[in-house]
Amino acid sequence: MPATDPDPELLRSMERFRALFPEVRALIAAHAPPGFPEMGRALAHIIDRPLPPFTLLPLCSAEACGGDPQEAIPVAASWLVLNLGMRLLDDAQDQDRPGGYWAELGVPRATNLAGALAVLAFQILERNHWPERRARRVRATFGEELLHIAAGQDSDLRMGPSTLADCWRTLEDKNGRIFALGCAGGAIAAGAAEPLVDAIRTYGLHLGVALQIFDDLEGVWEGEDLLCGRITLPLLYGLLTEHPGRQELEHIVRERRLAASAARVRAILDCIDTRRFLVWTAAKEHEQALEALRGCPGRDGRAVLQAFATRLFAQMEEIIGGCAP
Protein backbone atom coordinates (compact mmCIF):
# COMPACT_ATOMS: atom_id res chain seq x y z
CA MET A 1 0.00 0.00 0.00
CA PRO A 2 1.35 3.45 -0.83
CA ALA A 3 2.20 5.87 1.95
CA THR A 4 0.17 8.65 0.30
CA ASP A 5 -3.44 7.53 0.40
CA PRO A 6 -5.91 10.31 -0.48
CA ASP A 7 -8.26 9.45 2.39
CA PRO A 8 -7.05 11.29 5.52
CA GLU A 9 -9.15 9.11 7.81
CA LEU A 10 -7.56 5.98 6.37
CA LEU A 11 -4.12 7.54 6.71
CA ARG A 12 -4.81 8.22 10.37
CA SER A 13 -5.87 4.62 10.88
CA MET A 14 -2.78 3.29 9.14
CA GLU A 15 -0.46 5.47 11.21
CA ARG A 16 -2.09 4.13 14.38
CA PHE A 17 -0.88 0.65 13.47
CA ARG A 18 2.45 1.70 11.97
CA ALA A 19 3.27 3.34 15.30
CA LEU A 20 3.61 -0.23 16.67
CA PHE A 21 6.25 -1.26 14.12
CA PRO A 22 9.22 -0.24 16.33
CA GLU A 23 7.93 -2.57 19.06
CA VAL A 24 7.63 -5.42 16.57
CA ARG A 25 11.19 -4.85 15.39
CA ALA A 26 12.51 -4.53 18.96
CA LEU A 27 10.87 -7.81 19.98
CA ILE A 28 12.58 -9.66 17.13
CA ALA A 29 15.93 -8.09 18.00
CA ALA A 30 15.52 -9.06 21.65
CA HIS A 31 15.09 -12.73 20.69
CA ALA A 32 17.94 -12.96 18.18
CA PRO A 33 20.34 -15.63 19.54
CA PRO A 34 23.80 -14.11 20.11
CA GLY A 35 25.67 -17.32 19.29
CA PHE A 36 24.24 -17.71 15.80
CA PRO A 37 25.85 -15.04 13.55
CA GLU A 38 24.24 -16.29 10.35
CA MET A 39 20.78 -15.95 11.87
CA GLY A 40 21.66 -12.45 13.00
CA ARG A 41 22.63 -11.58 9.44
CA ALA A 42 19.34 -12.98 8.13
CA LEU A 43 17.29 -11.14 10.77
CA ALA A 44 18.99 -7.88 9.80
CA HIS A 45 16.67 -7.93 6.76
CA ILE A 46 13.87 -7.27 9.26
CA ILE A 47 15.59 -5.44 12.12
CA ASP A 48 17.66 -2.95 10.10
CA ARG A 49 15.22 -2.18 7.32
CA PRO A 50 11.70 -0.73 7.06
CA LEU A 51 9.16 -3.41 7.84
CA PRO A 52 7.10 -4.65 4.88
CA PRO A 53 3.53 -3.37 4.54
CA PHE A 54 2.03 -6.78 5.37
CA THR A 55 3.29 -6.30 8.95
CA LEU A 56 0.03 -4.39 9.36
CA LEU A 57 -2.10 -7.50 8.94
CA PRO A 58 -1.90 -9.14 12.42
CA LEU A 59 -2.16 -5.74 14.11
CA CYS A 60 -5.15 -4.61 12.04
CA SER A 61 -6.80 -8.02 12.43
CA ALA A 62 -6.65 -7.67 16.21
CA GLU A 63 -8.40 -4.29 16.12
CA ALA A 64 -10.86 -5.32 13.41
CA CYS A 65 -12.09 -8.04 15.78
CA GLY A 66 -12.63 -5.51 18.55
CA GLY A 67 -9.35 -6.11 20.41
CA ASP A 68 -6.18 -4.21 21.28
CA PRO A 69 -3.59 -4.31 18.45
CA GLN A 70 -0.84 -4.10 21.09
CA GLU A 71 -1.72 -7.69 22.01
CA ALA A 72 -0.82 -8.81 18.47
CA ILE A 73 2.75 -7.47 18.50
CA PRO A 74 4.27 -10.92 19.36
CA VAL A 75 2.24 -12.49 16.54
CA ALA A 76 3.45 -9.87 14.06
CA ALA A 77 7.07 -10.43 15.16
CA SER A 78 6.79 -14.22 15.04
CA TRP A 79 5.00 -14.11 11.68
CA LEU A 80 7.71 -11.93 10.11
CA VAL A 81 10.43 -14.32 11.27
CA LEU A 82 8.44 -17.28 9.99
CA ASN A 83 7.94 -15.59 6.60
CA LEU A 84 11.68 -15.05 6.34
CA GLY A 85 12.39 -18.69 7.13
CA MET A 86 9.83 -19.90 4.60
CA ARG A 87 11.34 -17.74 1.85
CA LEU A 88 14.78 -19.18 2.59
CA LEU A 89 13.42 -22.72 2.52
CA ASP A 90 11.46 -22.14 -0.67
CA ASP A 91 14.56 -20.72 -2.36
CA ALA A 92 16.67 -23.68 -1.25
CA GLN A 93 14.09 -26.15 -2.55
CA ASP A 94 13.46 -24.44 -5.89
CA GLN A 95 17.01 -23.13 -6.49
CA ASP A 96 15.64 -20.78 -9.15
CA ARG A 97 17.11 -17.54 -7.82
CA PRO A 98 20.89 -17.33 -8.33
CA GLY A 99 21.12 -14.58 -5.69
CA GLY A 100 19.29 -16.55 -3.00
CA TYR A 101 20.78 -17.59 0.33
CA TRP A 102 21.04 -21.18 -0.89
CA ALA A 103 23.59 -20.10 -3.53
CA GLU A 104 25.76 -18.34 -0.95
CA LEU A 105 25.45 -20.78 1.96
CA GLY A 106 24.70 -24.01 0.14
CA VAL A 107 21.42 -25.90 0.44
CA PRO A 108 22.24 -27.71 3.73
CA ARG A 109 23.08 -24.49 5.62
CA ALA A 110 20.18 -22.56 4.07
CA THR A 111 17.65 -25.23 5.08
CA ASN A 112 19.20 -25.40 8.56
CA LEU A 113 18.81 -21.63 8.91
CA ALA A 114 15.19 -21.80 7.71
CA GLY A 115 14.40 -24.45 10.35
CA ALA A 116 16.09 -22.38 13.05
CA LEU A 117 14.01 -19.33 12.11
CA ALA A 118 10.84 -21.41 12.55
CA VAL A 119 12.03 -22.39 16.04
CA LEU A 120 12.72 -18.72 16.83
CA ALA A 121 9.21 -17.80 15.65
CA PHE A 122 7.70 -20.19 18.20
CA GLN A 123 10.05 -18.93 20.93
CA ILE A 124 8.71 -15.42 20.40
CA LEU A 125 5.19 -16.76 20.88
CA GLU A 126 6.19 -18.62 24.05
CA ARG A 127 7.46 -15.48 25.77
CA ASN A 128 4.39 -13.33 26.04
CA HIS A 129 1.92 -12.04 28.61
CA TRP A 130 -1.27 -13.57 27.18
CA PRO A 131 -3.56 -15.69 29.37
CA GLU A 132 -2.55 -19.34 29.02
CA ARG A 133 -5.67 -20.44 27.13
CA ARG A 134 -5.19 -17.66 24.60
CA ALA A 135 -1.49 -18.47 24.25
CA ARG A 136 -2.34 -22.11 23.53
CA ARG A 137 -4.82 -21.05 20.85
CA VAL A 138 -2.21 -18.87 19.15
CA ARG A 139 0.41 -21.63 19.16
CA ALA A 140 -2.12 -24.22 17.97
CA THR A 141 -3.15 -21.97 15.08
CA PHE A 142 0.48 -21.50 14.03
CA GLY A 143 1.02 -25.26 14.12
CA GLU A 144 -2.17 -26.14 12.24
CA GLU A 145 -1.64 -23.62 9.46
CA LEU A 146 2.03 -24.54 9.09
CA LEU A 147 1.05 -28.17 8.50
CA HIS A 148 -1.31 -27.05 5.71
CA ILE A 149 1.49 -24.95 4.20
CA ALA A 150 3.94 -27.86 4.37
CA ALA A 151 1.40 -30.20 2.77
CA GLY A 152 0.87 -27.75 -0.09
CA GLN A 153 4.61 -27.38 -0.60
CA ASP A 154 5.07 -31.15 -0.55
CA SER A 155 2.36 -31.60 -3.16
CA ASP A 156 4.05 -29.03 -5.37
CA LEU A 157 7.50 -30.58 -4.93
CA ARG A 158 6.28 -34.14 -5.38
CA MET A 159 4.63 -33.86 -8.77
CA GLY A 160 2.88 -30.52 -9.12
CA PRO A 161 -0.86 -30.10 -9.76
CA SER A 162 -2.44 -32.24 -12.48
CA THR A 163 -5.73 -30.32 -12.73
CA LEU A 164 -6.81 -26.72 -12.16
CA ALA A 165 -8.63 -27.84 -9.00
CA ASP A 166 -5.37 -29.34 -7.70
CA CYS A 167 -3.58 -26.16 -8.67
CA TRP A 168 -6.04 -24.06 -6.68
CA ARG A 169 -5.77 -26.27 -3.59
CA THR A 170 -1.99 -26.01 -3.73
CA LEU A 171 -2.23 -22.24 -4.16
CA GLU A 172 -4.46 -21.95 -1.09
CA ASP A 173 -2.23 -24.18 1.05
CA LYS A 174 1.12 -22.74 -0.04
CA ASN A 175 0.18 -19.08 -0.27
CA GLY A 176 -3.23 -18.41 1.22
CA ARG A 177 -2.57 -20.18 4.50
CA ILE A 178 0.42 -18.04 5.49
CA PHE A 179 -1.79 -14.92 5.40
CA ALA A 180 -4.63 -16.77 7.08
CA LEU A 181 -2.14 -17.55 9.85
CA GLY A 182 -1.00 -13.95 10.32
CA CYS A 183 -4.53 -12.58 10.41
CA ALA A 184 -6.07 -15.30 12.60
CA GLY A 185 -3.10 -15.21 14.96
CA GLY A 186 -3.53 -11.47 15.47
CA ALA A 187 -7.24 -11.89 16.18
CA ILE A 188 -6.69 -14.72 18.67
CA ALA A 189 -3.94 -12.79 20.46
CA ALA A 190 -6.42 -9.96 21.03
CA GLY A 191 -8.98 -12.36 22.54
CA ALA A 192 -11.44 -12.46 19.63
CA ALA A 193 -14.34 -14.91 19.70
CA GLU A 194 -14.16 -17.90 17.36
CA PRO A 195 -16.64 -16.57 14.72
CA LEU A 196 -14.56 -13.42 14.32
CA VAL A 197 -11.34 -15.44 14.19
CA ASP A 198 -12.86 -17.57 11.42
CA ALA A 199 -13.92 -14.45 9.53
CA ILE A 200 -10.50 -12.84 9.73
CA ARG A 201 -8.82 -16.15 8.80
CA THR A 202 -11.04 -16.29 5.70
CA TYR A 203 -10.01 -12.76 4.80
CA GLY A 204 -6.34 -13.70 5.09
CA LEU A 205 -6.76 -16.85 3.01
CA HIS A 206 -8.37 -15.02 0.09
CA LEU A 207 -5.94 -12.12 0.37
CA GLY A 208 -2.99 -14.52 0.21
CA VAL A 209 -4.32 -16.22 -2.91
CA ALA A 210 -4.94 -12.85 -4.58
CA LEU A 211 -1.41 -11.73 -3.69
CA GLN A 212 0.06 -14.82 -5.32
CA ILE A 213 -2.00 -14.28 -8.47
CA PHE A 214 -0.65 -10.73 -8.58
CA ASP A 215 2.94 -11.91 -8.09
CA ASP A 216 2.60 -14.57 -10.77
CA LEU A 217 1.04 -12.21 -13.30
CA GLU A 218 3.74 -9.64 -12.68
CA GLY A 219 6.46 -12.30 -12.80
CA VAL A 220 5.45 -13.57 -16.25
CA TRP A 221 4.57 -10.30 -17.99
CA GLU A 222 6.76 -7.78 -16.15
CA GLY A 223 9.36 -9.85 -14.33
CA GLU A 224 11.80 -12.69 -14.92
CA ASP A 225 9.85 -15.83 -14.06
CA LEU A 226 10.12 -17.25 -17.57
CA LEU A 227 13.77 -16.26 -17.89
CA CYS A 228 14.45 -18.16 -14.65
CA GLY A 229 12.45 -21.18 -15.82
CA ARG A 230 9.74 -20.81 -13.15
CA ILE A 231 6.46 -22.61 -13.76
CA THR A 232 3.89 -20.41 -12.03
CA LEU A 233 0.12 -20.04 -12.18
CA PRO A 234 -0.21 -18.40 -15.64
CA LEU A 235 1.89 -21.14 -17.22
CA LEU A 236 0.04 -23.86 -15.31
CA TYR A 237 -3.23 -22.45 -16.66
CA GLY A 238 -1.83 -22.80 -20.17
CA LEU A 239 -0.65 -26.35 -19.50
CA LEU A 240 -3.82 -27.60 -17.82
CA THR A 241 -6.50 -26.25 -20.18
CA GLU A 242 -7.37 -27.33 -23.70
CA HIS A 243 -6.32 -24.94 -26.48
CA PRO A 244 -4.48 -25.08 -29.84
CA GLY A 245 -1.13 -23.98 -28.38
CA ARG A 246 -1.08 -26.44 -25.49
CA GLN A 247 1.10 -29.05 -27.20
CA GLU A 248 3.67 -26.42 -28.18
CA LEU A 249 3.67 -25.06 -24.63
CA GLU A 250 4.18 -28.56 -23.20
CA HIS A 251 7.11 -29.09 -25.60
CA ILE A 252 8.75 -25.83 -24.53
CA VAL A 253 8.46 -26.78 -20.86
CA ARG A 254 9.59 -30.37 -21.42
CA GLU A 255 12.66 -29.17 -23.35
CA ARG A 256 13.39 -26.54 -20.68
CA ARG A 257 13.28 -23.71 -23.21
CA LEU A 258 11.20 -21.24 -21.21
CA ALA A 259 13.92 -18.59 -21.15
CA ALA A 260 14.68 -18.86 -24.86
CA SER A 261 10.97 -18.97 -25.77
CA ALA A 262 9.66 -16.38 -23.29
CA ALA A 263 8.09 -14.15 -25.95
CA ARG A 264 6.37 -17.11 -27.59
CA VAL A 265 5.09 -18.40 -24.24
CA ARG A 266 3.56 -15.01 -23.46
CA ALA A 267 1.95 -14.93 -26.90
CA ILE A 268 0.37 -18.37 -26.36
CA LEU A 269 -0.91 -17.35 -22.93
CA ASP A 270 -2.34 -14.12 -24.35
CA CYS A 271 -4.14 -16.08 -27.09
CA ILE A 272 -6.14 -17.92 -24.42
CA ASP A 273 -6.83 -14.76 -22.36
CA THR A 274 -4.77 -15.99 -19.42
CA ARG A 275 -4.50 -12.56 -17.88
CA ARG A 276 -8.22 -11.92 -18.16
CA PHE A 277 -9.00 -15.28 -16.54
CA LEU A 278 -6.59 -14.72 -13.65
CA VAL A 279 -7.82 -11.18 -13.03
CA TRP A 280 -11.36 -12.58 -12.92
CA THR A 281 -10.29 -15.18 -10.34
CA ALA A 282 -8.45 -12.50 -8.35
CA ALA A 283 -11.61 -10.38 -8.41
CA LYS A 284 -13.50 -13.29 -6.82
CA GLU A 285 -10.82 -13.64 -4.14
CA HIS A 286 -11.02 -9.89 -3.52
CA GLU A 287 -14.80 -10.04 -3.14
CA GLN A 288 -14.63 -12.95 -0.70
CA ALA A 289 -11.92 -11.23 1.34
CA LEU A 290 -14.03 -8.09 1.72
CA GLU A 291 -17.18 -10.07 2.45
CA ALA A 292 -15.42 -11.85 5.33
CA LEU A 293 -14.79 -8.48 7.01
CA ARG A 294 -18.43 -7.35 7.02
CA GLY A 295 -19.16 -8.46 10.58
CA CYS A 296 -15.89 -7.21 12.11
CA PRO A 297 -16.60 -4.46 14.65
CA GLY A 298 -13.24 -2.63 14.73
CA ARG A 299 -13.51 0.34 12.39
CA ASP A 300 -9.82 1.26 11.98
CA GLY A 301 -8.56 -2.27 11.50
CA ARG A 302 -11.38 -3.17 9.13
CA ALA A 303 -10.76 -0.04 7.04
CA VAL A 304 -7.04 -0.76 6.61
CA LEU A 305 -7.64 -4.43 5.78
CA GLN A 306 -10.23 -3.42 3.17
CA ALA A 307 -7.86 -0.86 1.69
CA PHE A 308 -5.01 -3.38 1.62
CA ALA A 309 -7.04 -5.82 -0.48
CA THR A 310 -8.55 -3.16 -2.72
CA ARG A 311 -5.24 -1.48 -3.46
CA LEU A 312 -3.74 -4.86 -4.34
CA PHE A 313 -6.47 -5.50 -6.91
CA ALA A 314 -6.00 -2.03 -8.41
CA GLN A 315 -2.26 -2.71 -8.80
CA MET A 316 -3.05 -6.00 -10.54
CA GLU A 317 -5.21 -4.25 -13.11
CA GLU A 318 -2.41 -1.74 -13.70
CA ILE A 319 0.14 -4.51 -14.26
CA ILE A 320 -1.90 -6.18 -16.97
CA GLY A 321 -2.86 -2.97 -18.74
CA GLY A 322 -6.32 -2.41 -17.35
CA CYS A 323 -7.67 -5.81 -18.38
CA ALA A 324 -10.96 -5.76 -16.48
CA PRO A 325 -12.55 -9.05 -15.37
Secondary structure, DSSP 8 states (H G I E B T S, - for coil): --S--S-HHHHHHHHHHHTTHHHHHHHHHHHS-TT-HHHHHHHHHHHTS---GGGHHHHHHHHHTTS-GGGGHHHHHHHHHHHHHHHHHHHHHH---TTSHHHHH-HHHHHHHHHHHHHHHHHHHHSS-S-HHHHHHHHHHHHHHHHHHHHHHHHHHHT--SSHHHHHHHHIIIIIHHHHHHHHHHHHHTT--HHHHHHHHHHHHHHHHHHHHHHHHHHHHTSSTTTTT---HHHHHHHHS--TTHHHHHHHHHTT-TTTTHHHHHHHHHHTTHHHHHHHHHHHHHHHHHHHTTT---HHHHHHHHHHHHHHHHHHHHHTTS---
